[in-house]
């Protein structure tokens, strides 16, 4: 699933994304830490996995282990 970064706090590593249907979904420090990313910017497109109303995975396609640029 694709989303756009709505808010990101670099001091805590938490924030929220806007899904393409307009819903805002927060993510916590653990989700960001597992992403392998160092920073996110508002409006940046990301891939996400949503489970039980919360993000369980966040990444940028083509960045990280096993992520081929398409």
Secondary structure as GFF3:
##gff-version 3
##sequence-region A 1 70
A	DSSP	beta_strand	2	9	.	.	.	ID=ss1
A	DSSP	beta_strand	14	19	.	.	.	ID=ss2
A	DSSP	beta_strand	24	27	.	.	.	ID=ss3
A	DSSP	alpha_helix	29	35	.	.	.	ID=ss4
A	DSSP	beta_strand	45	51	.	.	.	ID=ss5
A	DSSP	beta_strand	54	59	.	.	.	ID=ss6
###
